Amino acid sequence: MEISGMDELGIFAEVESQARSYCRSFPVVFDQAQGSYLYDLKGQAYIDFLSCAGSVNYGHNPKPVKAAVIDYLQRDGIQAALDMHSRAKQEFLFNFRKIILEPRALSYKMQFTSPTGTSVVESAIKLARKVTGRQHIVAFTNGFHGMSNTSLGLTGNRDNRQPGVDPYVFRMPYDGYLKGLDSVEYFERLLNDNSSGMDLPAAVILETIQGEGGINVASADWLVRLRKLTAKHDILLIIDDIQAGCGRTGTFFSFEPSGITPDMVCLSKSLSGYGLPFALLLHRPELDQWSPGEDNGTFRGNTLAFVAATNTLQEFWSDDRLVKHIQANEMLLKTWLANVTERFAVHIKQVRGRGLFYGIEFHDASLTAAVTRACFARRLIIERCGPEDQVLKLMPALTIDAETLQTGLASIFEAMQQVLEYPSSSESDTDTDTLRFYQ
Ligand SMILES: *Cc1c(COP(=O)(O)O)cnc(C)c1O
């Protein structure tokens, strides 16, 4: 099989910073994308099981959303608007309340922050500290909350952490982190013990399913007890639903099955439904103690994202068709996962997840890497997560059709067969540049 030569990749290697990352796993130049397919410069198709880390949950260029975006551009809809009133924002506010909040009996205020995940986390923490007058934030082992100072302080991964990140973070074990330790019980003990050394925190922030951290799933019971404990001690509970939200786990918000109501919710990634930068902080009305302009930012009114997001809500969330579709796909995925776990039992440590957000943890991280490379050789885009990148992360589009899902899963199966059962035919070099010579 032919994979694009280095010549067309030259400009990236010569000019683009070493900070680049995902491109190293997939050394081709992508040009077009539709639904669950990506196309490179040569028109070669790839099935997408990465969905831009959950930023294109509805597939690439979903047609009804695209039509609305084109129409908005065509009629010279206002683009840059700071946070002035725009019709685009008006319609999004109206529709988000009607389609998402009201049916779930949620009465959050909506704050548009700067349009990335890390900035909505920064705003949430800033607000929590302002409202409570306290400084410490509880974050969890293997949590991921972004790359700017405060968010990075909350993020666990040592490869990303830097000296000087926000130090006022108290790290707690996530659900299931240590066998036999109930971390909510531990937290309660620390709060009640006057000499535990823990300052009363302003807030607790967590993902209900840790995305980058390895698809670690918090149980509903653990979440409910954490909610009760935080409420009792007047500590704000912030759910970072940037990756697990927007339908990824089978419901719009990932915390819905547990029945908890967080004090704040962070959304970004798939919120626009079109891969456009967009972020939203939801907070209880009593917490809305900002003075005008106190948490300012130029791109808090990304009108094209508002337009795309409004149409995404209308198209995918105003009835239960998408939820049913996700459930059907999950059934299919779970059957496949059961087969795979049995077939490759010696290599697989655990399979975890919910909705269309699953991870296959291998005992040996180098095998996970080899499997992703073997997938790419079969033109399937899939990534890894977890502290050692030992977890194969399955994140197809929520809208994927059963046939494409099966085709993608068959490619993973073949890749696993090749790597796990015929290792001599697989390369073991971790340098992705060798991929060109592979297969
Ligand atoms: C991606 C992500 C972020 C950070 O979002 P950016 O847009 O990359 O800044 C924060 N939290 C979670 C859970 C994420 O998955």
The ligand as an SDF file (V2000), in Angstrom:
LIG
                    3D

 15 15  0  0  0  0  0  0  0  0999 V2000
   -9.9680   18.6680   25.4170 C   0  0  0  0  0  0  0  0  0  0  0  0
  -10.3120   18.8430   26.8320 C   0  0  0  0  0  0  0  0  0  0  0  0
  -10.0410   20.0390   27.5170 C   0  0  0  0  0  0  0  0  0  0  0  0
   -9.2800   21.1680   26.8850 C   0  0  0  0  0  0  0  0  0  0  0  0
   -9.8530   21.6640   25.7290 O   0  0  0  0  0  0  0  0  0  0  0  0
   -8.9660   22.5310   24.7110 P   0  0  0  0  0  0  0  0  0  0  0  0
   -9.9310   23.0300   23.7050 O   0  0  0  0  0  0  0  0  0  0  0  0
   -7.9540   21.5820   24.1510 O   0  0  0  0  0  0  0  0  0  0  0  0
   -8.3280   23.6100   25.5010 O   0  0  0  0  0  0  0  0  0  0  0  0
  -10.4530   20.1430   28.8280 C   0  0  0  0  0  0  0  0  0  0  0  0
  -11.0870   19.1480   29.4470 N   0  0  0  0  0  0  0  0  0  0  0  0
  -11.3540   17.9760   28.8340 C   0  0  0  0  0  0  0  0  0  0  0  0
  -12.0790   16.9020   29.5700 C   0  0  0  0  0  0  0  0  0  0  0  0
  -10.9510   17.7770   27.5160 C   0  0  0  0  0  0  0  0  0  0  0  0
  -11.1620   16.6090   26.9220 O   0  0  0  0  0  0  0  0  0  0  0  0
  1  2  1  0
  2  3  1  0
  2 14  2  0
  3  4  1  0
  3 10  2  0
  4  5  1  0
  5  6  1  0
  6  7  2  0
  6  8  1  0
  6  9  1  0
 10 11  1  0
 11 12  2  0
 12 13  1  0
 12 14  1  0
 14 15  1  0
M  END
$$$$
